Every structure is written in structure tokens, then in C-alpha cells.
Amino acid sequence: MIGFLRGRLARKEPPSLLVDVNGVGYEVEAPMSTIFRLPGLGDEVQLQTHLVVRDDQQTLYGFATESERRLFRALIKVSGVGAKMALTILSGISVDDFASCVQSEDKAALTRLPGVGRKTAERLIVEMRDRLESGVGIALPGAAATGEPGSAPRAEAFNALISLGYKPPEAKRMLDTVSADAATTEDILRQVLRAAAS
């Protein structure tokens, strides 16, 4: 297995790349999220990689971050999602936003991705939720899950509510009722649970 490549970026024709590693050119397929982060031609690049071997073909996939590679590996295990669709998903949505969609069961956002229909979106939510919750190595978004980037206490409260057994949409609705003066995770949870008990 090839775990990563480090070399000179010799060609960039999305979604294909050519990386020159000590005189050997590796052809790599990459999502747009990775391609947008690449340096200029001739500059050094390092990619996390995943090799797919089939009877008639070997394809190397490259990713700018480990979280992208982990999500790719989890996606290709979902029934009906191959490597090509996994690349399309990664090209259209960030890892954190994808995890948020799964947590909040946002089928509408997933069906806006090219090639993802309603049934595929439902399957992604069901199968990926289990993988995310079982700690597949994809970081569950904290702030992104509440829809409030940078709000760590609200993110922690959201994750606490999920661990208490609340469904993501229900936890989000509960957090929407919290007053702005609740600054800490404890304050937020106190308000939410008091409201739920009344």
C-alpha cells in the first residue's frame, strides 16, 4: 500500500495530477477540495493516498488531509458509492459539513451534490452515521454541527445532548431556544434540560 507521496507537482488537469517522485511519475486522482490547496507546478507537494486495485486497473487517489482520506475510505464502503462518487462528494462538500449533514439528517443538502439522489442520500445518512459514531477517525464537527462556527460551548452542548440520546435535529432545536447570555457549556445544558423538564 502507498500511504503518501511527496514530490514535485508535474501536471494538474483536474481531477488528475502527476507527481514526480525522484523521477517516477505517479498519476493521482484527487477531489477538488485537494486540488484547490495545491501549490504551483514544479513546487513540492505531499498527498495522503489510497490505492484501489481492480482486475484491470490500479488507481491512486490523493488527498490534502488525513480527514479527507478517512472520509473517502468510509464512503467507498457505503453500498452504491464507488470511488468516483466519493471523489465527487469530497469535491462538493467539506469533511465537517458532510458530517454535519449526516448528524442533522439533512437529505436536501446531500442531494444537491452531483450524482447523489434521494435514496443515496438516505443511505449515506444511515450508514455514515454509524461509522461517524463508532469513531472511524473522522472528526465529528463541533461548532459546525450546531451551525455556529466558533461556538465551542454550544458545540460541546450539542455533542452532550447527542450522547444523552437526543436525535441531532431535536438537539439543534433545543439549542435554538437557549438565551445569548449562556456562555459556558454547563449554562447551556442547564437551560436546555430545565426547559425540557418543564
PyMOL commands that set and color helices and strands:
alter all, ss='L'
color gray80, all
select helices_A, chain A and resi 32-35+66-75+83-92+95-103+107-111+118-133+143-146+152-163+168-176+185-197
alter helices_A, ss='H'
color red, helices_A
select strands_A, chain A and resi 4-13+16-21+24-29+44-54+57-63
alter strands_A, ss='S'
color yellow, strands_A
deselect
rebuild
show_as cartoon
